[in-house]
Amino acid sequence: MQFDLTEEQEMIVSTVRSFVENEIYPYEDEVERTGEIPEGLGEQIKQKVIDLGFYACNFPEEVGGAGLNHLDFTLVERELGRGSMALTHFFGRPQNILMACEGEQKDRYLLPAVRGERMDALAMTEPGAGSDVRGMKCAAVRDGGDWVINGNKHFISGAEHADFFIVFVATGEDQTPRGPKKRITTFLVDRDTPGFTVRDGYKSVSHRGYKNMVLEFDDCRLPDAQVLGEVDGGFAVMNEWLYATRITVAAFCVGRARRAFDYALDYAAQREQFGQPIGRFQGIGFQIADMITEIDAADLLTLSAAARLDRGLPSNREIASAKLYATEMLARVTDAAIQIHGGMGLMDDYPLERFWRDARVERIWDGTSEIQRHIISRDLLRPLGA
């Protein structure tokens, strides 16, 4: 792997970091205090990203995106990780799964999403089906020539701003030697569809302003034209387009950890006790050394996994390793940053207590740490017949 960034990649990093510092940082305290995005700010951020040429940068040029490869896009996500997720949401990275759109779906969903005219949200998790996707109870049945959906989804991020939803629904069941196995289909659901309701979800200590919502389906009727991919082919669509999203979580954690580290490093160099900067004491200096070593290790794991994807190599284990290590690293780094600041670290004069709270959810969403360990161990043991 080439570890030195190209001139173009350095430009990507510099441009996105500058954007986050100038367009995101100034509004973070207000979002943290109110839990809301100031009116009009989201659209303002979105338009600036469009003008910058970075909106939907994860989509190929033939559909209007910037055509960044996995490694370049990971660098974008790493820099966005420095800022409030509630605000960087409007930087605009539609779900790559929309590339599965066919026919008029491209004009109704894919292209408007890439142009920033419509925003999407992904809906998979249910109250009784988180890691166990096949345990979902939200189901669609045939009625005439349509599908009728009933059930709920929850923890749906970005739903309050979404114009349409990419929803995974059970559409049947097969009997296997290991028990019943749900068949899953992906549907495109417009916000104003009769029988479909979006309502407020739960209050979370992590990422204030980046809300989770509940979706309710009550005899929601959809035609076949709303099926994304093939009927009962939801897992195929999911495996082709979604498994790499765990890289973005890892990249986010690296960016956030570097911001927390910068605070800790500056404080260790400037804060004096017993006549000298506290960074000179081994108890602090060694923490600084451990923090940067872990951050760099997570960064390299993440970039390496992205580079494997670009080379077309099997990457499932590497992505899981990056997600596992980076999310757990962020927890350790934010905790250490607070410890170095002492009591001030828990005060809202610094954003460290926010980083600490925000870090907790990273080990849960997009596949828990336990799921990542399962993926890694399975990948290693299966070739040995275990």
Secondary structure, 3 states (H helix, E strand, C coil): CCCCCCHHHHHHHHHHHHHHHHHHHHHHHHHHHHCCCCCCHHHHHHHHHHHHCCCCCCCCHHHCCCCCCHHHHHHHHHHHCCCCHHHHHHHCCCCHHHHHCCCHHHHHHHHHHHHCCCCEEEECCECCECCCHHHCCCEEEEECCEEEEEEEEEEEECHHHCCEEEEEEEEEEEEECCEEEEEEEEEEEECCCCCEEEEECCCCCCCCCCCEEEEEEEEEEEEHHHEECCCCCHHHHHHHHCCCHHHHHHHHHHHHHHHHHHHHHHHHHHCEECCEEHHHCHHHHHHHHHHHHHHHHHHHHHHHHHHHHHCCCCCHHHHHHHHHHHHHHHHHHHHHHHHHHHHHHHCCCCCHHHHHHHHHHHCCCCCCHHHHHHHHHHHHHHHHCC
